């Protein structure tokens, strides 16, 4: 069975243009922003664009659809303005996601800014609980692993697992970014390294929580803690690394979303598909 692969596509000019762009690059599934990623200000889409998005999506067979949250989110912030806006933005995203039948919203937890994970874990869990309570009936809140820079939370599977277990909600899920995992230190290039990483994921988080793979090669070396995406096969993970990833029994049935440098989506999608064919 071929893998399901797509890309992060633009919503520029009209929401439904995202589906046109997905069709043009041969995507099976997509991820979009619901607003400008560098602003707290939400977008208000006309209902006609939402309807058109749904009609085009159904016709093209694009499924699933994921939202990616804005870059300003920090549920570990001690600044009430940032914390409040982070909660509000994720609430708005999940409500918008319900309107377009998205699986949920992918987000990075944020940074403890040197205070340490233990000091902020309770705040993060409480913030996510608030988001879930204010979005009943909506999609999943999807934690994405990070590359490990500075005080960023959620780079290790152990940290993510502690938060997931504390929340104990069917609406909490996880997105595994291959570049971030590699940049943090998981040696997913090799069969043994990938097997070990997935065993750790299952032990700390639970494989049933994994709903999405961000398929990105890495410009930087393993354990660099530097988040730099590269085209599939042209980075430090390499073609053989991705051949193992797309055929791994714990991953091959999940949707793969590419977030590689612009202009190469179609090529990267085709490359991933070719690697999955045996």
N, C-alpha and C positions, 0 to 999 in steps of 0.2 A: 504493500500500500504506500503510495507516494506521500511525502511529508506535506504538511500544510504550511506554506511560507508566504510572507508578505512584508510590508515595510511601514515605517512611519511616513504618512503622507500629509501634505499641506491642506489646510482649509481656506487658503487665501481666496478672497473675493466672494465665495459662496461655500456653504457647508457641503452641499452635494457634489461640488467639484472634486472633493476628496475621493469619491467613488470613481469618477472619470479618470483621475490620476492613477488609482489603484488598477483599473482595467488596463491602462496604457503600459504598465510595468509588469503585468501578468500576476498580480497579487491574489492570493486566496483569502487573506485576512489583512486587517490594517490596524494601525494605532494612529490616533490624532490628538492634537491639543484641542481643548474646548474654548481657548482664549489665548491671548498673547502670553507666552511662557515667562516673560520678564515683568509682568504686571499683575497687581492684585485685582484689577478691574475685570469682571466677568463680561463675556459677550452675550448679547441677547439675539438669538437667531430667529428670524421670522418663521412662523409655522409652516409656510410654504416650502422653505428650505429644508426643514426637518422632514416634511412629507416626501419631498423630492429625494432626499438622502435615503430614506427607507425604501422608496420605489426602485431607485437605481441599485441599491444594495441587494435587494431581493432578486432583481433581474440578473445581476452580475454574479450572484452566489457568493458574495463576500461575507465570510463568517469565520471566526468571531471578529467583533470590533472592540478595541480597547481604547480608553482615554489615557493620556499621560498628563499628570498634574503639572502645574507651573513650577518653575525652578526656585521660587522663593520660600517654599514650604520648609518650616523647621518646628516640629512638634516638641523639640527639646529646648527651645529658646526660653530664656528667663525674661525676655522682653514681652510684656502682655500684648502689645500691639502686634508683634510678629506671630505670637502663639494664637491669638484670637483670629487674625486674618488667615493663618494656616488652616485652622479648623474650619472657618467659614468657606475658604476656597475649596477644600475637599468635600464639604457638604454640597456646595453648588455643583461641583463636578459630578458627584454621584447622582444628584437629581437630574442633571442634564443627561447623564448616561442612561438613566431610566427612560427618558424621552426618546432616545435613539436606539434603545435596546443594546447598549454596550454591556460587555461582561463586567466591567468595573473600571476603577481608576488606579493606575500604577503611580507610585510615588516613592520618593526617598524620605526617610524619617527626618533627617536633618543632622545637626551637629551639637554636641554637648559643650563645645567651645572650651575644652580643657577641664571641665568639671568632673568628667568621668561618667561612664555608662550607668553605674550604680546610683549616682545622684539624680539622674534624670529619668530612669526607667519607669518609675511610678507615674511621673507626669505624662510621659509618652503614652502609656497604657490608658490613663484617664482621658487624655485628649482623643485617642482613637475610640474609646468607649462612647464619648460624647458624639463623635461623628456618626457612629453606628446608630445611636439612639435617635439622632435627628434625620436619619435617612432610611427609616424602616421601609422595606419593600423595594429598595434599590439594589444595585449590583455590589460587587466585591470591592473591598479596600485591599489593594494589592501592593505589598511591600517589595521594593526592588533592592537587591543587594548592592553595596557600594564598593568602590575600589580601595578604600582604606586611608584616604588622605586625612591628616589632622585628627579632629575629634568627631569625624563622621560616624554615625551609628548605623549598624546593620551591614557591616562588611563581612563579619564572620557568621556562619550558620548558627553558631551558639547564641549570639546576641539576638538574631531574628527569632530563633526558636523560643527564647525566654519571653519575648513580647507576644508571639503567637499563642503560646501556652497560657500566658496570663489572661489574654482576652477570651480564649476558648469560645470562639464564634465561628460558625460555618461561613460567615461573610468575610473572614480574614483569609487572604491567600498570598502567594509569593510568586514573584517574577525573578527568574535567574538570568542575569546578564553575563554572557560568557567572557567578555572583555574585563568586566569588573572583578569577576571571580578569579581570573588569571592574574590580574594586576594586584589583587589582594594577596595571592599566594597559592591558590589551588592549581595544581599542575594538570589541567584538563587537556593538555596536548597529547598525553599518553593514555593508553588503555588502563593501566594500573592507576594512574593519577585521577582519571575520570571516575573509575569504579570507586576509588577511595573517597572522592568528593561526594559522590551520590550516596554512598553508605553513611557518610557524616551528615549529609542533608536529611536523610531519612531518620537518622537517630535523633538529631537535634530539632528538626522541624516537622518532618513527616512528608513523604512524597505525595500524599493525597492533597497537600496544600499547594503544590506546584502547578500553576495553570498556564504559564507563558514562559517562553525563552526569548530573550533579546539576543539575537545572533550577531555578534560583533567581534571582529578580529581586533588585536591590540597593537598599537604603534609602539608601546613601551614593554619593557621586559617583565617577566614574572616577578611578583612582589615589589614592583616599582611604586605602588600606591598612587600612580598617576593615571587618571582617566582620559585615555586618548584612543578613540575608535579608529579602526582601519578596515579597508575592504576585505571581504572574505578571501582568505588564502594569501594575502599580501602582508600580513602582520606576523607577530611572534607565535600565534597559535597555529597558523598555517593550514594548508589544505588537508593534510592527513589528520590534524587535530579535529577539524570540522567533520571529516568523514566519520570519525569515531563518535562525535557528538550527535550528528543527525541519525546515526544508526543505533545509538545506545538504547536498550530496552526501556529505560526509565524516562527517556526524553523524546523518542521518535514519534510518539502519538500526540505530542503537544504542538500548539501553533508556534512557529518561529517568526519573529518580527525583526527585520534588519533596520539598524540605525547607523548605517555606514555613511561616509562622506557623500555629499549631494552629487547627483548626476549619474550614479552607478547602481541605483536600485535594481534596475532590470537585470543587469549583468550579475549582481550579487545573488539575486533570487534564482537565476538560472544556474549559477555555480552551486548553490546549496542543493537545489533539486538534483543536479547531476551527481553530487557526492552521495546522495541517498539511494541511488540506483545501484543495485548489485547484480 
